Amino acid sequence: MNVAMVLNLLAAAAGLVAAWWWYKASEVPSQPLSAFFGQGKSGDELEQARDHTAGLAFAATRSAASNKVAAIWTATSVLLSAPA
């Protein structure tokens, strides 16, 4: 097994890891913030609206963090496949 073949295998593995992280980023649920932390619902309508808005922001932040990791793995895959 030569160096180019090893780099190709590592690039493929890094690509699969990146795909898994992007899948994980797409599966972040959009729910009220209280649901992320196992708290009950508030009876106030305005408080529920704030809870939903905060939940969307929290979900977007979690998804963005997973996207960042996926982008790093994709770049790693490209760099590993460049010499081959």
Buried (B, 14 or more C-beta within 10 A) or exposed (E): EEEEEEBBEBBEBBBEBBBBBBEBBEEBEEBBBBBBEEEEEEEEEEEBEBBBEBBEEBBEEBBEBBBEBBBBBBEBBEEBBEEB
